[in-house]
């Protein structure tokens, strides 16, 4: 075993940042995977939690008055428009719909038992998402009726879904899509809510985390012809930028004991590292895609879009990882009629941070500083388990 080999093994086991720094000197040694002549290639974009808090519903109502668009007085389009160039560019775009939806005119609820406008699903489809994971600790906030309403609404707008089900028969189906001629399966699992546990008689309606259950689902997906299997998993501790011990243990088992090709994590509501573990990319948490927590921390507004290029090789699928930083702009609280300084954030908006930094226009210095902080901090969290160096992750450029 060479010194570089032992270092990579040590880094995988320990996950320490120091290992990634020393490993940089070994980055050029791994051989490029032998590509299959005419091998297929496709791209996957995946983002963090879609969590529609009451303030975002109020924003959608204000935007509907301005645009005259939307449904039942709500338009989420302006809020989400900033990520459309990235999401719509992918061959397969995966979102995480954390909560059940209600009726178009409400009533709606926020934390702890969410019930959100179905209009957000139309917007997710419009910005380019193809399918969503639906297994989370909030899936069963309003019981089976709301699970069914949510999946019905997703079907109406053309969004795929996996992780919850309306019937025992649907629970057995695998979400397999054809992506540029490749059969790609998407699985979704979560821990169970202690507040609203699924009744035993309806346990089929919700996919709970378990290594054996995930193994069985992957095996069934392969039996049905899936060539690539992607797993979305709702796990970990909220507001921690490092994965928990159970996350690390489950990631080790999944990447060592299954053939799953990519793991996408949610639930922390802040960005956690992306790591290549046992040859498989694991995004422990992509933060929030869009959310407005009652007590914003700065970190809860920051997120990442993971971008993964799958390339067919003689030995299987080679996956290259990229990322794009996002930020939810939050307007300051102001008294009615109060005049805010020029350049102050006026609306809740999901921002593609790189696009803004590259084209700042006349934005004031304090807002540019906020975007730079998001970019630098997100990069630090994503790279904290060795993704640069030999694993080769980098920021996505839309001109590539």
N, C-alpha and C positions, 0 to 999 in steps of 0.2 A: 504493500500500500504506500502511495506517495504521500508527502507532507500535505499537498493540496487536497488529496482524497480524504485524509484524516480530518483536515480542517473543515471540509464541507460536511462530513458526518457530524462533527462536533457542533457546527452551526445549526444543523437541522435539529439536533437533540436539545441544545441549549437555547437556541433562538436569540442569543445575545447580539446586540448591535456591534460589539467589539469584533465578533467573528466576521461580520460582513465587511468591516474595514480591512482586516488582514486578508480576507479572501479576494479582494479586488485584484491582487497580483496574480491570481490564478484564473482570472476571468477569460483569458484568451485561449486557454488550453483545451476546453471541451470541443470535440469534433462536431461540426454542423451535421444535423440529421440528414441522411440521404433522402432527397426528395424523389417522390415517384413521378416519372415522366407523365405530364398531363394530370398530375394529382389535383384533387379538388381543394378549393380554398373557400372559407367563409368567415365572416366576422360576427362577433356577439358583443352587444352592449348590455350592461347590467347596472342597475342603480339601486340606491337604498330605499328606506321606508317611505311610502306615501301615507302620510298621517295628517288628515284634514282636521285641524283644530278650529274652534269657532271663529277665531280672527280671520282665518282663510276663507270661511264661508262669507263673512262680512265683506271681505275684499272682492270675492266673486260677484256679490250683489252690486257693489259699487262699479265694478268693471262692466257688468251687464247693462247698467244705466248708460254708460259711456258708449259702448259698442252697439247696443241694440241686438246683441247676439246671445247665444246660450239658450237655456231652457228653463222655464219657470223662474225667471229672474236671476239666474246664476250663470256666469260665464268664467270658467277657469282658464280660458285660452291665453289671455294676456299674462297671467301669473306664470304659466309653464312655457311660454314661447321661447325663452332663452336657450333651452336645451334641444330644441327641435333640430338644428343643424347637425348635432352629434347623434342623437337617437335615431333620426330618420336615415342616417348614413349607413347604419349597421344592417347586415343581412338578417339578423335575428336580434330583437331588442326585448329584454326581460325586465319587467318592473316587479315590485313587491307591494301588493295591495293589502295593507295591514288590517283594515277594518271592514265590517259589513256596511252596506249602504241602506239608506232608507228610501222613502218615496221622494219624487222630485221636489215637492213643496214642503217636505219635512213631516213631522218635527225631526230636528237633528240634535245630536248629543256629542259632547266632547268627553274628555277623560273623566272617570275611568271606564265607562261603558259606551264606547263610540258607536254612533250611527250617523253616517256622513252622506252628503248629497251624491246620488248616482251620476250627476253631471260630470264629476271628476273622471269617470271612466271614458266618457266621450272625448275628453281632452287628452287623456293618456293615449288613446288610439290616434287622435289627430297629430300628436307630436311624434308618433312613429313606433310606439310600443306594439309588439305582436302578441305577447302572452305575459301572464303575471303569476307569481306564486301567491297563494292565499292562506297558507297555514301560518298562524301566528297566535300569540296569547290573547288576541282580541277577536279571533275568528268567531267564537261562540258568544260574544257579548250579548246578543239578543236572540240566541237560540237558533234552532234549525230553520225556522221561518225566514230569518234574516240571511242565513247562509244561502238558502234557495233564492231569495230575492237578489242577492248579490251576484250569484252565478248566472241567473236569468238576465240580469242587466248587462253583464259582461258578454253574454252570447249575443244580445241585441246589437251591441256596438262592434262586435267582431274581435273581441279580445279573448285569446286563449286563457286557460286557467288550470291550475293544479294545486293540490294540497287540501282541498275540502270538496265535499260532494253532496248532491241532493238526494241520492238513493244509494243503497248498498251496491247496486250494479255499477253506477257511475264511479264509485270508490275504487272499483277494480280496474278501471280503464287507465291507460298510460297516455299522457299527453305527448304524442310524437308528431313532429312537424317536418315537412320536407324543406330544407334550407339549401338552396343552390344544388339540388340533387343529392343531398346528404340527409339521411333520416336522423333527426335529433330529438331525443327524449328529454323532457324537463320534469323533475321530481321536486316536491316541496314538503318539508317536515318542520315541526316546531315543538317546543315544550308546551305543556298544558297550563292554562290559566288556573290559578287557585281561586280566583274570584268567581269565574263562570266555567266550572268544569263541564265537559261533555257528559251527558247521562250515559250510563253503560249501554242502554238499549240503542243509543245513537252513536256509539263509539266509532262506527264506520265513517262518520261525516267529517272526520278531522284526522290528519296524519300526525301522529306523535313521534318524536325523535326516538330512534332505537336502531342500533347497528344492524340487528337481524332484519328489521322491517325494511331498512334502506337497501340491504343486500338483496332481499327478496324482490323488491321493486326494480332494482337494476337488472336482476336476472330475467324478470318478466319483460322488461323493456328490450333487452337483447334478444329474447325469444321472439318478440314481435318485430324484429328487424332493425332496432335502433343501432346506429353505427357510432353515435356520440351520446353520452348521457351527462346532463348537467343537473346538479343538485343545489336547490335553494334551501337554506337551513336557518331557522329563527332560534338563536341561542345566545349564551353569554350574559353579561351583566350590563345594565344600562349605565351610560355615561362614563364608562371606563375605556380608555384608548388602547389598552392592552388586552388581548384575549385572556379569558379565565382558564384555569387549569382544566375544567371539564371540556371547554372548547378545544384546547390543545390535544387532549386525550382523544376526543371524538374525531378530530381532524387526522390524527395519526392513524386511527383505525380505518377510517374511510379511505385514506390515500394508500394504505398498505394492504388492506383486505378486499378492496373492491376495484373495479375497473372504471369508476366514475372519472370523467375527464376534466371536470371543473366544479369547484365548490364556491357558492356565493352566499355570504352571510349577512344577516340582518339582526335587528333588535337593540343593539347598543345605543343607537341614535347619535353616535359619534363615530368618526373614522378610526378603524383599526388596521393593522398591517395586511398587506397582501404578501403571501409567502409561497414559494415553490417547495412543496413538501412531498418527499418520495416521488418526485417527478410530476406532481400535479399541483396546479395553481389553486390556492385557497385564499379567497378574500374574506377575512374574518368578519368585517363589518364595513359596508360602504357608507355608513352614516345615514342621514336623512336625505332623500331626494327632495321632498317638500314637506315642511312641518312648521308649526309656530307654537312651541311650548309656552306655557303660561309664564315661566321664568326662563327666558332665553339665556344661555350661557356663553354664546359666541361659538362654542364647539358644536352645539346642536343645530346651528344654521349651516355649518360646513358639511359638505358631502363629496363623494367621488363617483364618477361613472367609470366602471371598469370596462375596458375594451380588450377583447381577446380574439386574436387571429388564429384560426385553426387551419393547418396546412397538412395535407395528406403526405405521408412519407412511406418509405419501404417498411418501416417498423411500426407504423401506426399514425397517430396524430401528434404533430408538433404544435404547441400552443405558445404564441408570443403574447405578452401582456403589456398593455398601455393603460393610461388613466387620464381623466379630465376632472379638474376641480370644479365644484359648484358651490354656490352660496345663496342662501335665501336672504334677500334684503328685507329688513324690518323697519318700517317708518317709526320715528319717535312719537311718543304720546304727547299730544298737544291740546291745549284748550281750544274750544270752538272759536274760530276767528283769529287765532294766534298766527302771526306771520312768521314762517320759518325761513332760515337763511337760504339763499340761492344754492342749488345743488344738493339740498337735503333730500334724503330718500322719502318719497311720497307714498309709495305703494309696496305691498308685498310682491316681490318678484324673484323668480328663480333665475340665477345669473350663471352663465358660463364664464368663469373667472378669467381664463386665458383669453377669450375673445375680447373681454373688456380691457384687460391689461395691454393687449396688442393694439386696441383701438380706443384709447381713453377719451378722445375728443376733449371737451372742456370740463371734465369731471374735476371737482375740487380735490385738493391734496389729501384731505382726511379720508375721503371715500376710496381713493386709489390706495392709500396705506392699508385700509381694511381689506381690500382685495389681495394685496400683496401678502398680508398676514395669512389670509386663508390659503393662498397658494403654497406658501412656505411651510405652514403648519401641517397642511394636508400631506404634502410630500414627505415631511418628517415622519408622520404617523404611518403612512403607507409603507415606507422603506425600513421600518424599525425592526424587521426580522430578515433583512438580507436580500430584499428583492432587487436592488441595483446590482452591482458586481457581476458575478457569473450568471445570475438569473435573468439579467437584461431588461427589467421593466423600465419604462420611460414614459414621459408625458406624451399624450397623443397630439399629433399635428393633423389638422383637417386637410392639409395640402399634400399629405403623404400619398 
